[in-house]
């Protein structure tokens, strides 16, 4: 089992880079970063708050680390043109000496689309666009030239120089919907989801069904899951975490309880557990200590 960090994009750039350095030194597997431009409010309301831009952060992270995989979790194809994403990913693969993973999604955050004048199409059209985009990106990453004639995108003899450092630069898709899972099974190397063990089990079943439908081997896919982790013996804090809006995506309890939950993820077949810092403390020092404690007290017990 691999373990990765996911600092909030609201953190200062100093904290983000300190987190990356520490994660690299502690032996974490990867560094993930959200691709958003503003805090999510669940609707059209715009709320102020610092949100750093992922493709400016990732090169800096690559420069201060040696072994961490890096990537966006995830970049919406509603916002970014596939050719831009492919070229960014390739350059980051060179900057990081082959450590880039391109995380993709179809897009969902309402307020940032509206505020910036970016169309957030109805779900079917959005997924149609995504299906074209992922094929284009995969081709641009793998082939010398790409020609594509679709409804949303048209490319003509588009070059792809340089090639990525990795023979196959991985594409990760974060999703749980049946159709998106089928697209992921066909064109991506990695699949990601949110959830506690029970919730993640149901989502993994959806992905397994999708793999079977398109004749893909789920065993050849790298699969990852993230939860909000509350490592505590405080019953009041546990009850609060498990009754909140993110309850289905939360693991809360003692060190032994968290170790058991991660064991369940492993039994389900997940290869990587991603640990967001959103629940790890109110200050930089608290979050840094929590990441170190997670590695020394929990990861050390995982086979």
C-alpha positions as a LaTeX table, in Angstrom:
\begin{tabular}{lrrr}
\hline
Residue & $x$ (\AA) & $y$ (\AA) & $z$ (\AA) \\
\hline
Unk1 & 0.00 & 0.00 & 0.00 \\
Unk2 & 1.22 & 3.48 & $-0.94$ \\
Unk3 & 0.40 & 6.72 & 0.90 \\
Unk4 & 0.23 & 10.24 & $-0.47$ \\
Unk5 & $-0.36$ & 13.76 & 0.81 \\
Unk6 & $-2.90$ & 16.32 & $-0.38$ \\
Unk7 & $-2.49$ & 19.82 & 1.08 \\
Unk8 & $-5.34$ & 22.28 & 0.67 \\
Unk9 & $-4.80$ & 24.85 & $-2.08$ \\
Unk10 & $-5.63$ & 27.51 & 0.50 \\
Unk11 & $-2.34$ & 26.96 & 2.35 \\
Unk12 & 0.49 & 29.45 & 1.93 \\
Unk13 & 3.03 & 28.57 & $-0.73$ \\
Unk14 & 5.66 & 28.23 & 2.00 \\
Unk15 & 3.54 & 25.63 & 3.80 \\
Unk16 & 2.78 & 23.77 & 0.58 \\
Unk17 & 6.46 & 23.43 & $-0.27$ \\
Unk18 & 7.37 & 22.57 & 3.32 \\
Unk19 & 4.71 & 19.84 & 3.20 \\
Unk20 & 6.20 & 18.48 & $-0.03$ \\
Unk21 & 9.73 & 18.44 & 1.37 \\
Unk22 & 8.62 & 16.70 & 4.55 \\
Unk23 & 6.50 & 14.15 & 2.67 \\
Unk24 & 9.46 & 13.31 & 0.44 \\
Unk25 & 11.73 & 12.86 & 3.47 \\
Unk26 & 9.14 & 10.77 & 5.35 \\
Unk27 & 8.72 & 8.34 & 2.46 \\
Unk28 & 5.29 & 9.29 & 1.16 \\
Unk29 & 4.49 & 8.09 & $-2.36$ \\
Unk30 & 2.85 & 11.12 & $-3.94$ \\
Unk31 & 1.82 & 14.76 & $-3.72$ \\
Unk32 & $-1.62$ & 15.74 & $-5.00$ \\
Unk33 & $-3.10$ & 19.21 & $-5.42$ \\
Unk34 & $-6.60$ & 20.35 & $-6.32$ \\
Unk35 & $-7.29$ & 22.23 & $-9.56$ \\
Unk36 & $-9.65$ & 25.04 & $-8.59$ \\
Unk37 & $-9.65$ & 28.83 & $-8.67$ \\
Unk38 & $-11.88$ & 29.68 & $-5.72$ \\
Unk39 & $-13.48$ & 28.07 & $-2.65$ \\
Unk40 & $-16.46$ & 25.87 & $-3.40$ \\
Unk41 & $-19.80$ & 27.03 & $-2.02$ \\
Unk42 & $-21.95$ & 24.30 & $-3.53$ \\
Unk43 & $-23.77$ & 26.76 & $-5.78$ \\
Unk44 & $-23.30$ & 30.03 & $-7.63$ \\
Unk45 & $-22.26$ & 32.09 & $-4.61$ \\
Unk46 & $-18.71$ & 33.41 & $-4.80$ \\
Unk47 & $-16.74$ & 33.28 & $-1.58$ \\
Unk48 & $-13.35$ & 34.93 & $-1.14$ \\
Unk49 & $-10.40$ & 32.84 & $-0.05$ \\
Unk50 & $-6.89$ & 31.98 & $-1.16$ \\
Unk51 & $-6.69$ & 29.18 & $-3.73$ \\
Unk52 & $-3.33$ & 28.57 & $-5.41$ \\
Unk53 & $-3.21$ & 27.38 & $-9.02$ \\
Unk54 & $-2.09$ & 23.80 & $-9.49$ \\
Unk55 & 0.08 & 24.09 & $-12.59$ \\
Unk56 & 2.08 & 26.85 & $-10.94$ \\
Unk57 & 2.51 & 24.85 & $-7.73$ \\
Unk58 & 3.54 & 21.51 & $-9.25$ \\
Unk59 & 6.80 & 22.68 & $-10.91$ \\
Unk60 & 7.88 & 24.18 & $-7.58$ \\
Unk61 & 7.06 & 20.93 & $-5.80$ \\
Unk62 & 9.06 & 18.98 & $-8.39$ \\
Unk63 & 12.08 & 21.19 & $-7.72$ \\
Unk64 & 12.09 & 20.67 & $-3.94$ \\
Unk65 & 11.50 & 16.89 & $-3.99$ \\
Unk66 & 13.27 & 13.84 & $-5.34$ \\
Unk67 & 10.89 & 10.87 & $-5.29$ \\
Unk68 & 7.28 & 12.01 & $-4.84$ \\
Unk69 & 4.90 & 11.48 & $-7.72$ \\
Unk70 & 3.09 & 14.74 & $-8.46$ \\
Unk71 & $-0.24$ & 15.54 & $-10.07$ \\
Unk72 & $-3.52$ & 17.46 & $-10.06$ \\
Unk73 & $-6.46$ & 15.86 & $-8.27$ \\
Unk74 & $-8.09$ & 16.54 & $-10.68$ \\
Unk75 & $-8.00$ & 18.88 & $-13.68$ \\
Unk76 & $-11.43$ & 19.47 & $-15.24$ \\
Unk77 & $-11.73$ & 19.14 & $-19.01$ \\
Unk78 & $-14.59$ & 21.64 & $-18.81$ \\
Unk79 & $-11.93$ & 24.25 & $-18.00$ \\
Unk80 & $-8.78$ & 23.12 & $-19.84$ \\
Unk81 & $-8.27$ & 22.32 & $-23.51$ \\
Unk82 & $-6.85$ & 18.79 & $-23.90$ \\
Unk83 & $-3.83$ & 20.00 & $-25.87$ \\
Unk84 & $-2.94$ & 22.38 & $-23.05$ \\
Unk85 & $-3.25$ & 19.61 & $-20.47$ \\
Unk86 & $-1.11$ & 17.19 & $-22.49$ \\
Unk87 & 1.64 & 19.75 & $-23.02$ \\
Unk88 & 1.64 & 20.80 & $-19.37$ \\
Unk89 & 1.84 & 17.16 & $-18.29$ \\
Unk90 & 4.74 & 16.38 & $-20.62$ \\
Unk91 & 6.76 & 19.38 & $-19.49$ \\
Unk92 & 6.10 & 18.55 & $-15.84$ \\
Unk93 & 7.25 & 14.99 & $-16.53$ \\
Unk94 & 10.56 & 16.43 & $-17.71$ \\
Unk95 & 10.81 & 18.89 & $-14.83$ \\
Unk96 & 10.18 & 16.09 & $-12.33$ \\
Unk97 & 12.30 & 13.49 & $-14.17$ \\
Unk98 & 9.36 & 11.16 & $-14.82$ \\
Unk99 & 7.17 & 11.66 & $-11.73$ \\
Unk100 & 4.06 & 13.24 & $-13.29$ \\
Unk101 & 0.54 & 11.78 & $-13.16$ \\
Unk102 & $-2.18$ & 13.68 & $-15.01$ \\
Unk103 & $-5.37$ & 13.60 & $-12.97$ \\
Unk104 & $-8.52$ & 14.39 & $-14.97$ \\
Unk105 & $-12.21$ & 14.92 & $-14.33$ \\
Unk106 & $-15.16$ & 16.25 & $-16.29$ \\
Unk107 & $-15.66$ & 19.36 & $-14.09$ \\
Unk108 & $-18.24$ & 20.13 & $-11.43$ \\
Unk109 & $-17.67$ & 23.28 & $-9.36$ \\
Unk110 & $-20.55$ & 25.61 & $-10.18$ \\
Unk111 & $-19.34$ & 28.94 & $-8.85$ \\
Unk112 & $-15.97$ & 29.01 & $-10.58$ \\
Unk113 & $-17.49$ & 28.14 & $-13.95$ \\
Unk114 & $-20.09$ & 30.88 & $-13.62$ \\
Unk115 & $-17.76$ & 33.53 & $-12.23$ \\
Unk116 & $-15.14$ & 33.00 & $-14.93$ \\
Unk117 & $-17.62$ & 32.58 & $-17.76$ \\
Unk118 & $-16.75$ & 28.92 & $-18.41$ \\
Unk119 & $-19.62$ & 26.74 & $-19.60$ \\
Unk120 & $-20.61$ & 23.97 & $-17.21$ \\
Unk121 & $-22.60$ & 21.88 & $-19.63$ \\
Unk122 & $-25.32$ & 19.47 & $-18.64$ \\
Unk123 & $-23.92$ & 16.13 & $-17.50$ \\
Unk124 & $-24.25$ & 14.13 & $-20.74$ \\
Unk125 & $-22.58$ & 16.80 & $-22.86$ \\
Unk126 & $-19.90$ & 17.31 & $-20.19$ \\
Unk127 & $-19.06$ & 13.60 & $-20.25$ \\
Unk128 & $-19.15$ & 13.58 & $-24.06$ \\
Unk129 & $-16.56$ & 16.36 & $-23.98$ \\
Unk130 & $-14.49$ & 14.47 & $-21.44$ \\
Unk131 & $-14.53$ & 11.30 & $-23.55$ \\
Unk132 & $-13.11$ & 13.21 & $-26.52$ \\
Unk133 & $-10.58$ & 15.05 & $-24.36$ \\
Unk134 & $-9.09$ & 11.96 & $-22.71$ \\
Unk135 & $-8.61$ & 10.27 & $-26.09$ \\
Unk136 & $-6.85$ & 13.35 & $-27.43$ \\
Unk137 & $-4.62$ & 13.62 & $-24.36$ \\
Unk138 & $-3.70$ & 9.94 & $-24.47$ \\
Unk139 & $-2.78$ & 10.27 & $-28.14$ \\
Unk140 & $-0.77$ & 13.47 & $-27.64$ \\
Unk141 & 1.16 & 11.81 & $-24.82$ \\
Unk142 & 1.84 & 8.64 & $-26.80$ \\
Unk143 & 2.02 & 9.51 & $-30.49$ \\
Unk144 & 4.18 & 11.79 & $-32.64$ \\
Unk145 & 1.16 & 13.40 & $-34.32$ \\
Unk146 & $-2.54$ & 13.47 & $-33.49$ \\
Unk147 & $-5.52$ & 14.01 & $-35.77$ \\
Unk148 & $-8.95$ & 13.96 & $-34.16$ \\
Unk149 & $-12.35$ & 14.92 & $-35.54$ \\
Unk150 & $-14.96$ & 15.15 & $-32.81$ \\
Unk151 & $-17.99$ & 17.15 & $-31.83$ \\
Unk152 & $-16.12$ & 19.28 & $-29.31$ \\
Unk153 & $-12.51$ & 19.15 & $-30.52$ \\
Unk154 & $-10.74$ & 18.99 & $-33.86$ \\
Unk155 & $-7.00$ & 18.45 & $-34.14$ \\
Unk156 & $-5.09$ & 18.17 & $-37.40$ \\
Unk157 & $-1.64$ & 16.60 & $-37.49$ \\
Unk158 & $-0.90$ & 18.09 & $-34.06$ \\
Unk159 & 2.71 & 17.44 & $-32.97$ \\
Unk160 & 3.73 & 16.11 & $-29.57$ \\
Unk161 & 7.33 & 17.11 & $-28.96$ \\
Unk162 & 9.02 & 16.32 & $-26.70$ \\
Unk163 & 7.63 & 12.99 & $-25.60$ \\
Unk164 & 7.20 & 12.42 & $-21.86$ \\
Unk165 & 10.07 & 10.95 & $-19.87$ \\
Unk166 & 7.88 & 7.99 & $-18.84$ \\
Unk167 & 7.12 & 5.43 & $-21.52$ \\
Unk168 & 3.48 & 5.82 & $-20.52$ \\
Unk169 & 2.69 & 8.96 & $-18.56$ \\
Unk170 & $-0.23$ & 7.84 & $-16.38$ \\
Unk171 & $-3.65$ & 9.40 & $-16.66$ \\
Unk172 & $-5.75$ & 9.20 & $-13.50$ \\
Unk173 & $-9.49$ & 9.83 & $-13.51$ \\
Unk174 & $-11.42$ & 10.71 & $-10.40$ \\
Unk175 & $-14.99$ & 9.46 & $-10.77$ \\
Unk176 & $-17.65$ & 7.06 & $-9.55$ \\
Unk177 & $-20.32$ & 7.29 & $-12.27$ \\
Unk178 & $-20.87$ & 4.21 & $-14.45$ \\
Unk179 & $-20.22$ & 5.89 & $-17.80$ \\
Unk180 & $-17.20$ & 7.83 & $-16.56$ \\
Unk181 & $-15.88$ & 4.59 & $-15.07$ \\
Unk182 & $-16.18$ & 2.89 & $-18.46$ \\
Unk183 & $-14.28$ & 5.73 & $-20.12$ \\
Unk184 & $-11.63$ & 5.50 & $-17.40$ \\
Unk185 & $-11.32$ & 1.75 & $-17.87$ \\
Unk186 & $-10.74$ & 2.21 & $-21.59$ \\
Unk187 & $-8.34$ & 5.13 & $-21.67$ \\
Unk188 & $-6.77$ & 5.74 & $-18.25$ \\
Unk189 & $-4.13$ & 3.91 & $-16.24$ \\
Unk190 & $-5.40$ & 4.99 & $-12.82$ \\
Unk191 & $-8.75$ & 5.43 & $-11.08$ \\
Unk192 & $-9.47$ & 7.48 & $-7.96$ \\
Unk193 & $-12.41$ & 7.91 & $-5.63$ \\
Unk194 & $-13.49$ & 9.27 & $-2.25$ \\
Unk195 & $-14.92$ & 7.20 & 0.57 \\
Unk196 & $-14.78$ & 5.33 & 3.83 \\
Unk197 & $-14.10$ & 1.61 & 3.32 \\
Unk198 & $-17.82$ & 0.81 & 3.02 \\
Unk199 & $-18.50$ & 3.64 & 0.56 \\
Unk200 & $-15.32$ & 2.98 & $-1.43$ \\
Unk201 & $-16.27$ & $-0.69$ & $-1.72$ \\
Unk202 & $-19.48$ & 0.16 & $-3.57$ \\
Unk203 & $-17.69$ & 2.62 & $-5.86$ \\
Unk204 & $-14.96$ & 0.09 & $-6.60$ \\
Unk205 & $-17.63$ & $-2.42$ & $-7.58$ \\
Unk206 & $-18.92$ & 0.12 & $-10.11$ \\
Unk207 & $-15.43$ & 0.51 & $-11.52$ \\
Unk208 & $-14.88$ & $-3.26$ & $-11.61$ \\
Unk209 & $-18.15$ & $-3.67$ & $-13.54$ \\
Unk210 & $-17.02$ & $-0.96$ & $-15.96$ \\
Unk211 & $-13.69$ & $-2.71$ & $-16.50$ \\
Unk212 & $-15.48$ & $-5.97$ & $-17.24$ \\
Unk213 & $-17.79$ & $-4.27$ & $-19.75$ \\
Unk214 & $-14.91$ & $-2.85$ & $-21.79$ \\
Unk215 & $-12.68$ & $-5.92$ & $-21.36$ \\
Unk216 & $-10.11$ & $-4.14$ & $-19.17$ \\
Unk217 & $-8.27$ & $-5.85$ & $-16.32$ \\
Unk218 & $-8.84$ & $-3.94$ & $-13.07$ \\
Unk219 & $-5.73$ & $-5.63$ & $-11.72$ \\
Unk220 & $-3.68$ & $-3.64$ & $-14.24$ \\
Unk221 & $-5.13$ & $-0.33$ & $-13.04$ \\
Unk222 & $-3.56$ & 1.64 & $-10.20$ \\
Unk223 & $-6.44$ & 2.55 & $-7.88$ \\
Unk224 & $-6.44$ & 5.18 & $-5.14$ \\
Unk225 & $-8.85$ & 6.38 & $-2.47$ \\
Unk226 & $-8.96$ & 9.34 & $-0.12$ \\
Unk227 & $-10.83$ & 9.98 & 3.10 \\
Unk228 & $-10.79$ & 12.67 & 5.72 \\
Unk229 & $-8.76$ & 11.14 & 8.53 \\
Unk230 & $-9.36$ & 12.03 & 12.17 \\
Unk231 & $-6.86$ & 10.13 & 14.30 \\
Unk232 & $-8.20$ & 10.60 & 17.81 \\
Unk233 & $-9.50$ & 8.85 & 20.90 \\
Unk234 & $-11.85$ & 11.75 & 21.64 \\
Unk235 & $-15.36$ & 10.28 & 21.34 \\
Unk236 & $-16.98$ & 13.68 & 20.94 \\
Unk237 & $-14.68$ & 14.55 & 18.05 \\
Unk238 & $-15.25$ & 11.15 & 16.45 \\
Unk239 & $-19.02$ & 11.49 & 16.68 \\
Unk240 & $-18.89$ & 15.00 & 15.23 \\
Unk241 & $-16.74$ & 13.87 & 12.28 \\
Unk242 & $-18.98$ & 10.91 & 11.54 \\
Unk243 & $-22.18$ & 12.97 & 11.66 \\
Unk244 & $-21.04$ & 15.82 & 9.42 \\
Unk245 & $-21.62$ & 16.38 & 5.70 \\
Unk246 & $-18.47$ & 14.42 & 4.82 \\
Unk247 & $-19.35$ & 11.41 & 7.01 \\
Unk248 & $-19.39$ & 8.99 & 4.07 \\
Unk249 & $-15.86$ & 10.09 & 3.19 \\
Unk250 & $-14.45$ & 10.02 & 6.72 \\
Unk251 & $-12.37$ & 7.63 & 8.81 \\
Unk252 & $-12.34$ & 8.71 & 12.46 \\
Unk253 & $-11.03$ & 6.90 & 15.50 \\
Unk254 & $-7.98$ & 5.61 & 17.32 \\
Unk255 & $-4.71$ & 4.64 & 15.66 \\
Unk256 & $-5.85$ & 1.00 & 15.70 \\
Unk257 & $-9.17$ & 1.93 & 14.10 \\
Unk258 & $-7.46$ & 3.85 & 11.31 \\
Unk259 & $-4.99$ & 1.01 & 10.74 \\
Unk260 & $-7.93$ & $-1.39$ & 10.45 \\
Unk261 & $-9.72$ & 0.91 & 7.97 \\
Unk262 & $-6.62$ & 1.15 & 5.79 \\
Unk263 & $-6.37$ & $-2.63$ & 5.94 \\
Unk264 & $-9.90$ & $-2.77$ & 4.56 \\
Unk265 & $-8.89$ & $-0.49$ & 1.68 \\
Unk266 & $-6.08$ & $-2.89$ & 0.94 \\
Unk267 & $-8.40$ & $-5.90$ & 1.04 \\
Unk268 & $-10.65$ & $-4.13$ & $-1.47$ \\
Unk269 & $-7.68$ & $-3.89$ & $-3.82$ \\
Unk270 & $-6.73$ & $-0.23$ & $-3.52$ \\
Unk271 & $-3.07$ & 0.51 & $-4.18$ \\
Unk272 & $-2.85$ & 4.01 & $-2.71$ \\
Unk273 & $-4.41$ & 5.92 & 0.17 \\
Unk274 & $-4.40$ & 9.70 & $-0.17$ \\
Unk275 & $-4.43$ & 11.74 & 3.04 \\
Unk276 & $-5.85$ & 15.28 & 2.67 \\
Unk277 & $-4.67$ & 17.80 & 5.23 \\
Unk278 & $-8.16$ & 19.31 & 5.53 \\
Unk279 & $-8.84$ & 17.48 & 8.80 \\
Unk280 & $-5.32$ & 17.37 & 10.21 \\
Unk281 & $-5.22$ & 20.58 & 12.23 \\
Unk282 & $-5.74$ & 24.32 & 12.30 \\
Unk283 & $-2.10$ & 25.39 & 12.01 \\
Unk284 & 0.85 & 24.51 & 9.82 \\
Unk285 & 2.67 & 22.88 & 12.74 \\
Unk286 & $-0.36$ & 20.75 & 13.65 \\
Unk287 & $-0.74$ & 19.56 & 10.06 \\
Unk288 & 2.97 & 18.82 & 9.70 \\
Unk289 & 2.97 & 16.87 & 12.96 \\
Unk290 & $-0.13$ & 14.95 & 11.86 \\
Unk291 & 1.48 & 13.87 & 8.58 \\
Unk292 & 4.56 & 12.69 & 10.49 \\
Unk293 & 2.40 & 10.87 & 13.06 \\
Unk294 & 0.38 & 9.22 & 10.29 \\
Unk295 & 3.55 & 7.81 & 8.80 \\
Unk296 & 5.23 & 6.73 & 12.03 \\
Unk297 & 2.19 & 5.46 & 13.98 \\
Unk298 & $-0.09$ & 4.16 & 11.23 \\
Unk299 & 1.79 & 3.45 & 8.01 \\
Unk300 & 4.49 & 1.66 & 9.98 \\
Unk301 & 1.86 & $-0.97$ & 10.92 \\
Unk302 & 0.66 & $-1.60$ & 7.37 \\
Unk303 & 2.07 & $-4.66$ & 5.64 \\
\hline
\end{tabular}
